[in-house]
């Protein structure tokens, strides 16, 4: 990976600066945890969340800041740069400092996509907290304008456009995005006709056309398909040949 330009380096430092400024009034043993979800608008597979944490008592830049200099809003990064950045984060963050959470297709159908997205973030958060002693204090930075309903309000701070504001949220989003893209690429090997490795399950023209022709698979979120499917295709779940 090429080294970042001075502008890009400044960008990462600004993201980290937001986190450290926010943490100045927190006790030194507090964990700052950024969480974000991806795949909310996709019609295929789980919604996936990432969580990345660091302890307030270690305000100096973590190793990952040096070795993953491209951390930014994941939508601004090319797929290759996202992949490289995710690998760098996983290598240079301690294993206790990051986690992935998911909400399944069944969760989405039962809870609705908003609540399932929040559930995925809470699961990622719980996975991180389970790696630390009980009662470890923590403060969560949540991407968006809504607090997590399953978490006490005083323990969290919604951050509008958090993945372009906070280093922790941006890093969490990159990990979640790469994890979910890899998952959809694996699913595409079973159902290549839908090109999920390219569209990540979003309803592109190719995806919609194949849905009308073949019907949905067990990996589709049926509630997202609306008028794309006729009553005939809804009843015919498409299984790719093994």
N, C-alpha and C positions, 0 to 999 in steps of 0.2 A: 504494500500500500504506500502510495506517495505520501510524504509528510504534508501536513496541512499548511495552507497559506497563512500569513499573518492574520488575515480577516477571519479565516475559519478558526484559528486558535483563539482569537478574541471572542468569537461566538461561544465556544465551549467555556471559556472563562466567565462569560456573562451568565451562562446557565448555572454554573457552579456558584457564582456570586449570589444569585437569587437564593439558592438553598442555604448558603452559609449566613446570609443576612437574616433570613427567616428564622434561623436556629439560634441566633445570638441570645435570646431570652429564655431558651429552654435549658433545663438542668443538664449537666455534662454527661450523665449516664443515659440520656434519652437516645433512642434510635429514631432517626428521621427515615421514613419509608415512603418512597414514591411508587404509586400504582397507576396503571393505565390498562385499558382493554383494546383488543383489535377484533375485527370480524363481525362487528355488530350489524352491519348492513349486508353481509353475505347471506346467500340462501343455502349454504352448505356447511356442515360441520359445526363444531363447538365454537362458542365465543371464548377467546383466550385472553388471560390477563398476565401481566408481568409485575413483579415487585422488586425494587432495589433499595437497599438500606445502607446507612452508614451511621456510626455513633457520633453524637455531638462533641464528645470529648476528643475527637480526632478531626479537627477542622482543617488540618493541612490536607492538601490535595491527595486523594488516594492514588495508588498505583494505576488504577483503571483510567484515571484522567489523563495520564501520560501515554498509556499504551492504547487507549481508545479515543484518539483525538477527534474523531468524526462524530461524536455523539451530538445529535440534533434531532429535530422533528423527523421521525422516520420517513415521512412522505417527501422530505427533501433529499433523501439519500437514494442512490441507485440500488437495485437489488444486490449487486456485488458488494457495494460499500456497506450496506446493512448487514450482510452475511459476515463480512470481515470484522465489523464493529461488534456484532454479537459474540463472535468467537473471542475477540480481545476482552470483552467484558467478562465472559465466562472464565477466561484464563486468569485474569488479573484481579477480579473481585474474589474475596474469600467465598467459599461455597455457602457459608451461612448468610451471605449478604444479598442473595438473589433467589428468586423462586418464580415458578409458573403455576397458574391456576386455570381451571377450565369450568365452563358450564355446558353441559351436553345438549344435544338436540331435544331430549326429553325435558331437561330443565327449562329450555327456552319455550317449549310448548306449554308447559305447566305454569310458568311464572310470568311470561312475556319477556321480550328481549331486554327491556330496561332493567328489570329485576334480575334476570339471568346474568347480564353484564356486571351488575353490582356483586352478584354471588361469586362470579369468577374472580373479581378483584379481592373480595374477602377471603376466598380460598387461597389465593397467592399470598395475601397478608398473613393468614394463619400458618401457612407453611414456613414462612420466615420466622414468625414468633415462636414456633415450636422448636427452633434451633437455639433459642436463648433461654436463660433461666426464667422460671415463672415470675410474673409480676415485673418484668423488665419494662420500664416506662418507654412509651413510643409516641410519635406524632406522625400522622399520615398525610402526605400531599396527594390529593386525588385529582386526576385530570377532569376538567369540566366544571360546571357550575352547581352540581348537585352533591351534597354529602352522601356518604354510604349509609343507607338506612339501617344496616345491621351493626353499626359502630357508633359509639357515643360521640356526640357532636363535638365535645371539647377535645377529643383525641385526633381531630382531623381538620384539614383545611382544603376546601375545593380551590383549584387553580384553573381559571379560564385559559384555554389554550396552553395547558400545562406542559404539553410535549414540546412546545417551542419557548417555554419560560423557565422550566426547572430541569436541572441535570438529572435528578433522580427519576423524575417522571419520563423524561426523554429516553433514558437508558432502559427503563422498564418497558416502554413501548417498543423499542427496538428488539429486545429479547422476545417479547410476545409476538411481534410481527414475524420474525424469522422462524420461531417455533411453529406458528400457525401456517405459514407459507410452506414449510417443509412437510407438515402434516397433509396439506391439500395436494402437494406434489405426490406424496405416497398414495393418497386416495385416487389420484388421477391415473395411476398405473392399473387400477382395477376398472376404472370407468374413463378410458382415454377420450371417448367421444365428446365429453363435456369440456375438455381443455382447462381443467381446474388449475393445472400448474401455471397457466397464464392468467386466468381471471380470478383466482382465489375464491371461486364460488359466487362471485358477483354476477348479476344477470346481464351479461353482455349479449349481443345479437346471436353469436354462436351458441351460447348457453341456452338462451330462450328457444332458439330454433330446434335444438336437440331435445329439449324438454317436451316441446310440442310433438316431436316425432317419436320419442322413446318413452316418455313419461318419467316420473321422478325415481330416484334411487333411494335406498335406505338412509343415505347420508344427507338428503335434502330436508330443509325445514319447510314442511308442507304449508305452514301458515304464512310463509313469505311468497308463495307462488301465485296466489290470487287468481286473476283472470287468465294467466298464462295457460293454465291447465283446464281442459274440459272435464266434465264429470267422468268421461270414459278413461282419460289418462290418469286421473287422481286414483282410481281404483286399481291401476296396473303399475305396481312398483317395478321399476326396471332393475333387473339383476344382470350384471355383465357376466358373460360366460367365464367359467374358471378354467 
